[in-house]
Amino acid sequence: MQIKTMAEYMANGETPEVLFWVGCAGSFDQRAQKITRAFASILDKLSISFAILGKEESCTGDPARRAGNEFLFQMMAYNNIQVLNGYGVKKIVTACPHCFNTLKNEYPPLGGHYEVIHHATYLQQLLDAGRIKMKEAGDFKGKKITYHDSCYLGRANNIYEAPRQVLQLLDAELIEMKRCRSNGLCCGAGGAQMFKEEEKGSTRINFARGAEAVATGASVIASNCPFCMTMLTDGVKEQGQEDSVKVLDIAELIAQDMA
């Protein structure tokens, strides 16, 4: 699979269908890189022309803004907007709810107006269009799966059903945690908390969420966020269930069972 940058498309006088915003985690974190490859493989298998920015992509600035450094956020945002507008980008797909929320809701006031779609919604659109076909007897058929609602996809953008509709493709048994959808429990990574330790005397919230997920009896915890992925994986390890319970992104689940 050969992935081309926007610069390469433009050099050939071509325009890709979508720009895949990889994000910092999807670029540099070894675990999240697997999500990036899985989603890219789906796009490639469906012959969807997509480009990345490559070295021209910078952090959206989300962690800086959440941590209170507005000046740094605006510097990073303006730099990205300049690049995106320079290429005339219209449609962006990303596998990170943090990137999705920032690009969709926080870039427009600064001059960045794009159609921004999270990969859960994009996969659901492909499903509705009949473009995704699954194996009749996939690896996850009949298995119990529980789904974790990430805060920036759920409460921040009211996207709850799209990822669940995508999971239905697997012909698995979806088991909801007691706290789900708008009442879902944060994994603890949001608001730049991913990069700091808990306050003294507090309990790690991802341990609590991991316990809730394991208690469902599911063998797979489905996620849609690289930060949730890290926190939930650690939560499952705390329960001593890392060998029997797997934490996987919805793109990885679909890519594995796609016909």
Secondary structure, DSSP 8 states (H G I E B T S, - for coil): ---EEHHHHHHTT---SEEEE-HHHHHH-HHHHHHHHHHHHHHHHTT--EEE-GGG----SHHHHHTT-HHHHHHHHHHHHHHHHHTT--EEEES-HHHHHIIIIISGGGT---EEEEHHHHHHHHHHTT---B-TT-TTTT-EEEE---TTTTTTT---HHHHHHHGGGT-EE---SS-GGG----S-TTTGGGS---TT---HHHHHHHHHHHTT-SEEEES-HHHHHHHHHHHHHTT-TTT-EEEEHHHHHHHHB-
